[in-house]
Amino acid sequence: MENNTNNSSRYYELVPKLLSQVEKVIIGKTNVVKMLIAALLSGGHVLIEDVPGTGKTTLAMTLAKATSLSCRRVQFTPDVMASDITGFTMYNKESERFEYRSGLVMSNIFIADEINRTSPKTQSALLEAMEEKKVTVDGVAHILPDPFMVIATENEFGYVGTYPLPEAQLDRFLIKLSVGYPSAEDEAMILYNRKNGDPISNVEPVCSAEDIKNCIAEVRATHIDAAIYKYIVDIVAATRSHPFSALGASPRASIALMRAAQSIAFMEGRNFVTPEDVAAMVPYVLPHRIHLTQEAKVKRIEVGFVIGEIMKAVRPPFKGNE
């Protein structure tokens, strides 16, 4: 038991180290960085939507360097093909057989830059990878590196020449983030840090792929009381019955909310989940999975309003089991 406790303590200590390294580059966005790390420790994927130039891709690349995970980035355009992502088979004349040539998705962190600018066919190439952590090419399954994470970005404005992500793909993203503009003080610090070069060069790896895998295992071992399970299910079920909801969150969303809450508890150095952990992750896990009715759109009601009503209506348990 003592060895397990010592191991857990060591993994808890990785979180502030990882946070400090990423914040060498991403200034004034502590909560955004924490959410990205939480998704990594959940074994989930992240969609970052914001205006151009706010550091979406930089955030993803900085996380990759701080974790020493392999990383590949693809700038999605209409001419990117599905085989570029998944890989393809090619006939080898010397061996007289077909051989698999790995695609760009064969990495620990796959950065899909402006994912909504490529065709639906290419977008769908990521569906199997995101859900099952493998790709199937010509009937043969190829397992992706472990851990595996997709960080996709898209611009909030500029819909000309874009292909909106289908519901099935949105549902595969554990959380959706928005970086937002920095404050004037933080922006001045960004300028100072970049005066003499790219601050990513100062980021040092603080963990390995094996450390991240062990952290994910610790996160999944984080205790959840029966009352917390019910709280999660009640919240997700309420998204399906709300009068302004045309499409509510799926059971996959319940799993995502559970994993995200476990990650936050782990990042706080706890081995149990509280109702506050669940509530803290709702704004990141559920909004992109809920589609509003036409009536709600006419009334200019936003998803945040619906989420707020649900959180007021669903009564949290008094406490988890500590």
C-alpha positions, 0 to 999 in steps of 0.5 A: 500500500505504501508503494502505491501511495508513493507512486500516486504522490509522484504522479500528483507532483507531475501536474504542477511541473507540467503546468509550469512548463506550458505556462512559460509559453501560454501566458495568463491562461492557467485554466485553459492549460489545466483543462488541456492537461485534464483531457490528456490525463483523461485519455480524451481529445480536445477541440479548441475554437477561437479567433486566429492568432490566440495561440491554439496551435502553440498551446498544443505544441507546447504540451507535446514538448513538455510531455516529450510525447511524439507529435504531428501537425496537419494543416487541414485544407480541402486537398488533404486526403484521408490516406494522408491521415490513416496511411496506405498500403503500397506494393513492395517489388522486392518483398513481393507483398503489400506493405503499410505506410503509416499516416500522420495520425501515428503519433501520441499527439495529433494536431488537426489544425483548422479541422473544419477546412477539410472535406467530410471524408477526410474528417471521418478518417479520424473517427475510428482513431479517436474512438478505438485508438486504431486505424483500419487500412485495407481491412488490417487494423493498426494500433495507434501509439499509447497514449493518443490524443487529438487536439483539433483547432478551428476558427470561430469566424470565417465559415466560407470554405469550411465543413462543419463537424458532424455531431458524431465527431463533435461527440468524440471530443472530451472537451471544447475550449476557447483560449480568448484574448489575453489581458493587456498586461499578459499581452505585453508579457507575450511580446517581451517573451518573444522579443528574442525568439520562440519561448517554446525553445525554453520548454523542458520535458518533465515526463515521459509517455510511460508517466502519462500512461501511469497517470491515466491509470491513476485517474481511472482508479480515482474513487467515485461514490454512487451518489456522484454517478447518479449526479452525472447521469441526472445532469446528462439526462436533463440535457435530453429533456430540456424544452430548448434542447433538440438533441441532448448529450449521449451516454458517451457524454456521461463517460466523458464527464466522469473521466473529466471529473476524475482528472480534476480530482487527480490534479487537485491531489485527491483520490476521490471525486466530489460534486464540485469536480463534476460541476466544474467540468460541465461547461467544458464537456457538455455544451458542444454536445447539445443542439438547440431547437429552432425556437431557442435560436429564434429567441437567441438563447445560447447553450450556456443558458440551458446548461445554467438552468440544468445545473440549477435544477439538478440537485447535487449530492451533499458530498462524495465518499471521501 
